[in-house]
Amino acid sequence: MVEESPNAFNSSIHSRNLGSQNNFNSIQSNSNSASRNVLSHLSHVENIQQNARISSVGSQCTIFPRLPPAKIQQKVIVKTNVYALEITDRIVYRYDVRIEACSGKPHTANATKIDLCRGKQDPYRAKKCMLLIDMALRRYRQLNEFAYAYDLSSTLFTNQPLDLKEVSEITLWSSNVQELQQMFGGNVRISIHISECREYARSFHTTDFNSSITPNLLAQDHSLRQFYEILTNQHGLR
């Protein structure tokens, strides 16, 4: 039988008490550390929110008060490219234009068709289209006096309605006209198709500005604006 001394027993109890105290201190230390981490995270979040509020306030638009009218010190004569137009109310007719050049025998594998109104960039495209429209309508204008404005591409404006039975499809051969032969080469068939406008109104009044300045972008008709651009440009007038 082994007897333990009171000192050894007290030492063991003291040792266990120290271990418990150390564990408690460790738990308390971990708890304090976690609390500090949470507080640090909350402080970081508050700083971010505060900076965001400051940035939001700083990005607000500031409108300065309007300055009073300036006093005229000296009159200056200025030349501009803005001119006043005296407009008479008339009806303008709009048509779609398609011009195609076909080399080789039509409807064969060797035939090559080119749309002259759109496609690859061509520095001479506008000149070609203007010449072809002028040739196509020349005979018709001999019997029917009218004026037209052409955008050098796919839109034609006239001051009189066209007889589409006469001008809906006109065919020219480059071999018959020396100027066309220089542009396109020999034996090129050129087809000019003129039809009523499909995308916009077929006719409009020259004083109807409301259709082109309406705030509804989907309802805007650019026909009138385009027509006046051609008039002031004068390259497409005949």
BAVEXVO-43646 format. One record per residue: y, z, x of N, C-alpha, C in turn. Coordinates in steps of 0.2 Angstrom, whole numbers, plus 5000, padded with zeros to 4 digits. Each point is the difference from the previous one (the first is absolute). Layout:
N
YZXYZXYZX
...
! end
This chain:
238
499450005004500650004996500650005004
500549954998500650005005500650034996
500350045003500650034997500649975003
500549984995500649975002500550065001
500449995005500550055000500649994996
500450054998500649994995500549965003
500050005007500649965003499849924999
499349995001499849934999500149984993
499950044995500149984993500749994999
500450045002500849994999500249945003
499749995006500249945004499949934996
499450014997499749944996500549994994
500150054997500550004994500749975002
500250035005500749985003500049925001
499449985003499949935002500049954994
499750034995500049964994500650004996
500450055001500650014997500549955003
500049995007500449965004499849934998
499449984999499849934998500349984993
499950054996500349994993500749995000
500450045004500749995001500249945003
499649975005500149945003499949944995
499550014996499949944995500650004995
500250064998500550004995500749975003
500150025007500649985003499949925001
499449985001499949925001500249974993
499750034995500149974993500750004998
500450065002500750004998500449955004
499849995007500349955004499949934997
499449994998499949934998500449994993
500050054996500450004994500749985001
500350045005500749995002500149935003
499649985004500149935003499949954994
499650014995500049954995500650004996
500350064999500650014996500649965003
500050015007500549975004499949934999
499449975001499949934999500349974993
499850044995500249984993500850005000
500350055002500750015000500349945004
499749985006500349955004500049934996
499449994997499949944996500549994994
500150064997500550004994500749995003
500150035006500749995003500149925002
499549975002500049935002500149964994
499650014995500149964994500750014997
500350065000500750014997500549965005
499950005006500449965004500049934999
499449974999499949934998500449984993
499950054995500349994994500850005000
500250055004500750015001500349935004
499649985005500349945003500049944996
499550004995500049944995500550004996
500250064998500650014995500649985004
500150025006500649985004500049935001
499549975001499949925001500249974994
499850034994500149964994500750014998
500350065001500750004999500549965004
499749995007500449965005500049934998
499449984997500049924998500349984994
500350054996500349984994500649955002
500149954995500649965001500750034999
500449995004500750034999500549944998
500350014995500549954998500750025001
500349975004500750025002500549974995
500550044999500549984995500349935001
500249964995500349945001500750005003
500149965005500750005003500549974995
500650025001500649974996500149935002
500349954996500149935002500550005006
499849955004500450005006500749964998
500550025004500749974999500049935004
500349964996500049935003500650005006
499849985006500450005005500349935002
499549954999500249945002499549954996
500249954998499649954996499749955005
499349994999499649965005499749944996
500149945002499649944997499350005003
499550004995499349995002499749944997
499649965004499749954997499250024999
499849984994499350024999499649944997
499350005000499649954997499950014993
500450044996499950024993500549954996
499849974996500449954996499950014992
500550004996499950014993499849934997
499550014995499749944997500350004992
500249954998500249994993499449964997
499750044995499349984997500149984993
499849954999499949974993499350014997
500050024994499350024997499649934999
499549995003499649944999499250025001
499649964997499350015001499749975006
499650045003499749975006499250004999
499749955002499349994999499650015007
499550044999499650025006499349975000
499849975006499349975000499750025007
499350004999499650015006499849945004
500050005006499949945004499450015005
499649955001499450015004500049935004
500050005007500049945004499450005004
499649955000499450005004499949935004
499850015006499949945004499349995002
499749954999499349995001499949945004
499650015006499949955004499249985000
499849945001499349984999499949974992
499449984999499949984993499950064996
500350004994500050064995499350014998
499850074999499450024997499449985005
500150005006499549995005500050065005
499550005004499950055005500650005006
500249945001500549995005500750014998
500150014993500750014998500250075002
500750005002500350065001500650014996
500150064996500550014996500450065002
500749995001500550055002500550014994
500150074999500550024995500750005004
500449964999500750005003500450054998
499950044994500550054998499850075003
499550015003499850065002499449995006
499950055003499450005005500350025007
499849965005500250015007500749995001
500350035005500849995001500149935003
500549974997500149935002500850005000
500349995006500850005000500349944996
499649954999500249944996499850004993
499750054998499750004993500649994995
500550035000500650004996500249934999
500149975006500349935000499549954997
499350015001499549964997500050004993
500050074997500050014993500749974997
500550015003500749974997499949934999
499849965006499949935000499649974994
499450045000499549984995500250004993
500350064998500350014993500549954999
500549995005500549954999499749934998
499549985004499749934999499650004993
499750064998499650004994500549994994
500550035000500550004994500549955001
500049965005500549955001500049954994
499449974999499949954995500250034993
499750064999500250034993500750024999
500450015005500750015000500449944998
499749945002500349944998500149994993
499550024996500050004993500250064996
500050055003500250074997500550035005
500650014998500550035004499950085000
499950035005500050075000500150035008
500150065000500050035007499550055001
499850025006499550055001500250045006
499750065000500050045006499350025002
499849995006499350015003500050055005
499650055000499950055005499749985006
499849945001499749975006499350035000
499750024995499350025000499749994993
499950054995499649994994500450014994
500750005000500450014994500549945000
500149984994500549944998500450024994
500650005001500550014994500349944998
500149994994500449944997500450024995
500649954999500450024994499849964994
499549965000499749974994499350005000
499750014995499250005000499749945002
499550005004499649955003499549974995
499949945000499549974996499350005005
499650054998499450015005499549955000
500149964994499549945000500249955006
500650005002500249955005500050045007
500150065001500050035006499550065002
499550014995499550055001499649995007
499949945001499649985006500249945003
500350005006500349945004499649995006
499849945002499649995006500449955005
500050025006500349965005499549995006
500149945003499649995006500449995006
499850045005500550005006500049935003
499549964999500049935003500549964997
500350014994500449964997500850025001
500150065003500650025002500150025008
500449965003500050015007500250085002
500450034996500250075002499450044999
499649994995499550044998499449995006
500049945002499549985005500150045007
500750015001500250035006499850084999
500050024994499950074999499350025000
499649964996499350024999499549955003
500249945003499549965002499849954995
499649955002499849954995499550024995
500049974994499450014995500050074998
500550034999500050074997500250004993
499650024995500250004993500350074998
500649994998500450064998500150014992
499850054998500050024992500550054999
500549984995500550054998499950024993
499950064999499850034993500650044997
500349984995500550044996499850024994
500150074998499750034994500550054998
499950024993500550064998499850065003
500550045001500050075004499550044996
499550035004499650054997500150075001
500350025005500150075002500650034996
500649965000500650024997500249964994
500650014997500249964994500149935002
499849964996500149925001500749985000
500550044997500749985000500450075000
500650005002500450054999500849985000
500450054998500749985000500350025007
500549975002500450015006500450075000
500150024994500450065000499650064998
499349994999499650064998499850045007
500450055001499950045006499650064999
499950024994499650064998499349995002
499749945000499349995001499850015007
500550005005499950005007500350075003
500350044996500350065003499750064996
499549994996499750064996499750055005
500150064998499750055005499250005000
499749974995499350005000499849945004
499750025006499849955005499549954997
499550024996499549964997500349954995
500550014998500349964995500649955003
500150015006500549965003499849925001
500549964998499849935001500549975005
499749985006500449985005500249935000
499949964994500249935000500849995001
500450044996500749995001500250025007
499850055003500250025006499849945005
499449985000499849945004500449944999
500249994994500349944998500750005004
500450064999500650005003500050005008
499450035003500049995007499949935002
499749964996499949935002500749964999
500450024995500649974999500550025006
500050065002500550025005499749975007
499449995001499749985006500149925001
499949964994500249935000499549965003
499550025004499549965003499549974995
499950034995499549984995500349964994
500749995000500349974994500049925001
499949974994500049934999500349984993
! end
